[in-house]
Amino acid sequence: MKHPYREKLYKHYLKTDRCVSMEKVNSWVKKVFLVCYPVSNDLTFPNETSFEGFMDELEGELIEILSCSLNVFDHDVNGIVRAFFDELPEIKAVLDTDVKAICDGDPAARSVEEVVRCYPGIRAIGAYRFAHFLYQKGVPIIPRMITECAHGSTGIDIHPGARIGNNFFIDHGTGVVIGETAEIGTNVKIYQGVTLGGLSVRKIDADEKRHPTIEDNVVIYAGATILGGKTVIGKNTIIGGNTFITKSVNPSTKIYHNPSHNEK
């Protein structure tokens, strides 16, 4: 080559492992979401045969996505894809509880159609629930790409490794961060700017529980930061806005930014 820098870049290109593009992953996730919630004219089927053909295409796309990113000798790509689509009705059933939580919990929500069309929280939760299934199957990279696509469009960052129960409600959502080892129970509501993070970012802690546990029926208001793998927020607790918490909180407690206003 005439230019040394081009030769260096070309050699780097040859050594780089191939992976499917974010655009292709994002397109696939959007189509899966639309199949689960067909409230848009962007996706219509004149008959069952056309629907079957579309689902075949979706399965084929996932095979292609995983084949680009997995060692096909170490992973049963077709088996993972079959398992995902076999489980999709159950994943949707859980996602339905999240939609209902938003409809029931937000006075501004007028209908299911409004929630699935307009609410960034349900888009991010949906991407997380799809990604979490693949994460549990040991699929590398792709689950993180799925949730990062949602992060880019909603401002909500949910690691696919987090464990999140039914009836999960993220209101507004911009700036929400939920770490890899976070555990969230049922009927939990989180507002914008909440962080469920780690106390440290040391690489040696990669295999430890680094993020908090949020038990059932907890509300966490905007801007709250809750850190640490040993931190447990007890059930029926209310965490006020802009609080900073690194220790466990007993059940049925109210925590506010002004310590003098804390009350049982």
C-alpha positions as CSV (number, residue, x, y, z in Angstrom):
1,M,0.0,0.0,0.0
2,K,1.2,3.6,-0.7
3,H,0.2,4.9,2.7
4,P,1.7,3.3,5.8
5,Y,-1.3,4.3,8.0
6,R,-3.7,2.4,5.6
7,E,-1.6,-0.7,5.9
8,K,-1.8,-0.5,9.7
9,L,-5.5,0.0,9.6
10,Y,-6.0,-2.9,7.1
11,K,-4.0,-5.3,9.3
12,H,-6.1,-4.2,12.3
13,Y,-9.2,-4.8,10.2
14,L,-8.0,-8.4,9.4
15,K,-7.4,-9.2,13.0
16,T,-10.7,-7.9,14.3
17,D,-13.4,-10.4,15.2
18,R,-16.6,-9.9,13.2
19,C,-19.9,-8.9,15.0
20,V,-23.3,-8.0,13.7
21,S,-24.1,-4.2,13.5
22,M,-26.0,-2.4,16.2
23,E,-28.4,-1.3,13.4
24,K,-29.3,-4.8,12.6
25,V,-29.8,-5.8,16.3
26,N,-31.9,-2.7,16.9
27,S,-34.1,-3.4,13.8
28,W,-34.7,-7.0,15.0
29,V,-35.6,-5.8,18.6
30,K,-38.1,-3.3,17.2
31,K,-39.8,-5.9,15.1
32,V,-40.1,-8.3,18.0
33,F,-41.6,-5.6,20.1
34,L,-44.1,-4.8,17.3
35,V,-45.1,-8.4,17.1
36,C,-45.8,-8.4,20.8
37,Y,-47.7,-5.1,20.6
38,P,-49.1,-4.6,17.1
39,V,-50.5,-1.1,17.6
40,S,-48.7,0.4,14.6
41,N,-49.6,0.4,11.0
42,D,-45.9,-0.2,10.2
43,L,-46.6,-3.9,10.7
44,T,-49.7,-5.5,9.2
45,F,-50.5,-9.0,8.0
46,P,-53.3,-9.8,5.5
47,N,-53.5,-13.4,6.6
48,E,-52.0,-16.1,8.8
49,T,-49.6,-17.2,6.0
50,S,-48.0,-13.8,5.8
51,F,-47.6,-13.7,9.6
52,E,-46.0,-17.1,9.6
53,G,-43.6,-15.9,6.9
54,F,-42.7,-12.8,8.9
55,M,-42.0,-14.9,12.0
56,D,-39.8,-17.2,9.9
57,E,-37.8,-14.1,8.9
58,L,-37.5,-13.0,12.5
59,E,-36.1,-16.4,13.5
60,G,-33.7,-16.3,10.5
61,E,-32.5,-12.9,11.5
62,L,-31.8,-14.0,15.0
63,I,-29.9,-17.0,13.7
64,E,-27.8,-14.6,11.6
65,I,-27.2,-12.2,14.5
66,L,-26.1,-15.0,16.8
67,S,-24.0,-16.8,14.2
68,C,-22.1,-13.6,13.6
69,S,-21.2,-13.3,17.3
70,L,-21.0,-16.9,18.6
71,N,-18.5,-19.7,18.1
72,V,-21.0,-22.0,16.4
73,F,-19.0,-25.0,17.5
74,D,-19.5,-24.1,21.2
75,H,-23.1,-22.9,21.0
76,D,-26.3,-24.4,19.7
77,V,-27.4,-21.4,17.8
78,N,-30.6,-23.0,16.3
79,G,-31.5,-24.3,19.8
80,I,-31.1,-20.9,21.4
81,V,-33.3,-19.3,18.7
82,R,-36.0,-22.0,19.1
83,A,-35.9,-21.5,22.9
84,F,-36.3,-17.8,22.6
85,F,-39.3,-17.9,20.3
86,D,-40.9,-20.8,22.3
87,E,-40.5,-18.6,25.4
88,L,-41.6,-15.4,23.7
89,P,-45.3,-15.7,24.8
90,E,-44.1,-16.0,28.4
91,I,-41.7,-13.1,28.1
92,K,-44.6,-11.1,26.7
93,A,-46.9,-12.2,29.6
94,V,-44.3,-10.7,32.0
95,L,-44.0,-7.5,29.9
96,D,-47.8,-7.2,30.0
97,T,-47.6,-6.9,33.7
98,D,-45.1,-4.0,33.2
99,V,-47.5,-2.3,30.8
100,K,-50.4,-2.8,33.3
101,A,-48.2,-1.3,36.1
102,I,-47.7,1.8,34.0
103,C,-51.4,2.1,33.1
104,D,-52.5,1.6,36.7
105,G,-49.8,3.7,38.3
106,D,-49.6,6.8,36.0
107,P,-52.6,9.2,36.0
108,A,-51.4,10.5,32.6
109,A,-51.6,7.1,31.0
110,R,-54.9,6.8,29.1
111,S,-54.6,3.4,27.5
112,V,-52.3,0.4,26.7
113,E,-51.9,1.8,23.2
114,E,-50.5,5.1,24.6
115,V,-48.1,3.3,26.9
116,V,-46.6,0.9,24.3
117,R,-46.4,3.7,21.6
118,C,-45.2,6.6,23.7
119,Y,-43.5,5.5,27.0
120,P,-39.8,5.1,26.9
121,G,-39.8,3.0,30.1
122,I,-41.7,0.1,28.5
123,R,-39.4,0.2,25.4
124,A,-36.4,-0.2,27.7
125,I,-38.0,-2.8,29.8
126,G,-39.0,-4.8,26.7
127,A,-35.5,-4.7,25.3
128,Y,-34.2,-5.8,28.7
129,R,-36.6,-8.7,29.0
130,F,-35.6,-10.0,25.5
131,A,-31.9,-9.5,26.2
132,H,-32.1,-11.1,29.7
133,F,-33.4,-14.4,28.2
134,L,-30.4,-14.5,25.8
135,Y,-28.0,-13.4,28.6
136,Q,-29.2,-16.4,30.7
137,K,-28.5,-18.7,27.8
138,G,-24.9,-17.6,27.9
139,V,-25.0,-15.5,24.7
140,P,-22.2,-12.9,24.7
141,I,-22.3,-9.4,23.5
142,I,-25.7,-9.5,21.8
143,P,-27.8,-9.0,25.0
144,R,-25.7,-5.9,25.8
145,M,-26.1,-4.6,22.3
146,I,-29.9,-5.0,22.7
147,T,-30.1,-3.0,25.9
148,E,-27.6,-0.4,24.6
149,C,-29.9,0.1,21.6
150,A,-32.7,0.9,24.0
151,H,-30.3,3.0,26.1
152,G,-29.5,5.1,23.1
153,S,-33.1,5.8,22.3
154,T,-34.6,6.1,25.8
155,G,-31.8,7.3,28.1
156,I,-32.5,4.2,30.3
157,D,-29.5,1.9,30.9
158,I,-30.5,-1.6,32.1
159,H,-27.8,-4.2,32.1
160,P,-29.2,-7.5,30.7
161,G,-27.9,-9.4,33.7
162,A,-30.1,-7.6,36.2
163,R,-32.9,-9.6,37.7
164,I,-36.2,-7.8,37.6
165,G,-39.6,-9.0,38.8
166,N,-43.1,-8.4,37.4
167,N,-45.1,-5.2,37.4
168,F,-42.0,-3.0,36.9
169,F,-42.6,0.7,36.2
170,I,-40.0,3.2,35.1
171,D,-41.7,6.6,34.9
172,H,-40.1,9.2,32.5
173,G,-36.9,7.3,32.8
174,T,-34.1,9.5,31.4
175,G,-30.9,8.8,33.3
176,V,-32.0,5.6,35.0
177,V,-29.1,3.2,35.5
178,I,-29.6,-0.4,36.7
179,G,-26.4,-2.5,37.1
180,E,-25.6,-6.0,36.2
181,T,-26.1,-7.7,39.5
182,A,-29.1,-5.6,40.7
183,E,-32.1,-7.5,41.9
184,I,-35.6,-5.9,41.8
185,G,-38.7,-7.5,43.2
186,T,-42.3,-7.1,42.1
187,N,-44.4,-3.9,42.0
188,V,-41.4,-1.6,42.0
189,K,-41.6,1.9,40.6
190,I,-38.5,4.0,39.7
191,Y,-38.4,7.6,38.5
192,Q,-35.9,9.4,36.3
193,G,-32.3,9.8,37.2
194,V,-32.2,6.8,39.6
195,T,-29.0,4.8,39.9
196,L,-28.8,1.3,41.2
197,G,-25.0,1.0,41.1
198,G,-21.8,-0.4,42.6
199,L,-19.7,1.1,45.4
200,S,-16.6,0.4,43.4
201,V,-15.5,-0.3,39.8
202,R,-12.6,-2.7,40.6
203,K,-12.2,-5.4,38.0
204,I,-11.5,-8.0,40.7
205,D,-15.1,-7.6,41.9
206,A,-16.5,-8.6,38.4
207,D,-17.9,-11.9,39.7
208,E,-19.3,-10.4,43.0
209,K,-22.7,-9.0,43.6
210,R,-22.0,-5.3,43.2
211,H,-25.4,-3.7,42.9
212,P,-28.3,-3.4,45.4
213,T,-31.4,-5.5,46.0
214,I,-34.8,-3.8,45.8
215,E,-37.5,-5.8,47.5
216,D,-41.3,-5.8,46.6
217,N,-43.5,-2.7,46.5
218,V,-40.7,-0.1,46.6
219,V,-40.9,3.4,45.1
220,I,-37.7,5.2,44.3
221,Y,-38.1,8.9,43.4
222,A,-36.1,11.0,41.0
223,G,-32.3,11.4,41.4
224,A,-31.9,8.8,44.1
225,T,-28.6,6.8,44.2
226,I,-28.5,3.4,45.8
227,L,-25.1,1.6,45.8
228,G,-23.6,-1.7,46.9
229,G,-24.2,-5.4,46.5
230,K,-25.0,-5.8,50.2
231,T,-27.5,-2.9,50.2
232,V,-31.1,-4.1,50.5
233,I,-34.1,-1.8,50.3
234,G,-36.8,-3.5,52.3
235,K,-40.3,-4.1,50.9
236,N,-42.9,-1.3,51.0
237,T,-40.2,1.4,51.4
238,I,-40.3,4.8,49.8
239,I,-37.0,6.4,48.8
240,G,-37.2,10.1,48.3
241,G,-35.6,12.1,45.6
242,N,-31.9,13.0,45.5
243,T,-31.0,10.6,48.4
244,F,-27.7,8.8,48.5
245,I,-27.9,5.3,50.1
246,T,-25.1,2.8,50.7
247,K,-26.6,0.9,53.6
248,S,-29.6,-1.4,53.9
249,V,-33.0,0.1,54.7
250,N,-35.6,-1.7,56.8
251,P,-39.0,-2.6,55.3
252,S,-41.8,0.0,55.4
253,T,-39.4,2.9,55.8
254,K,-39.5,6.4,54.3
255,I,-36.2,8.0,53.5
256,Y,-35.9,11.6,52.5
257,H,-33.0,13.8,51.5
258,N,-33.3,15.7,54.9
259,P,-32.3,13.1,57.5
260,S,-34.4,14.9,60.2
261,H,-37.5,14.0,58.2
262,N,-36.8,10.3,58.0
263,E,-39.8,8.4,59.5
264,K,-40.9,4.8,60.1
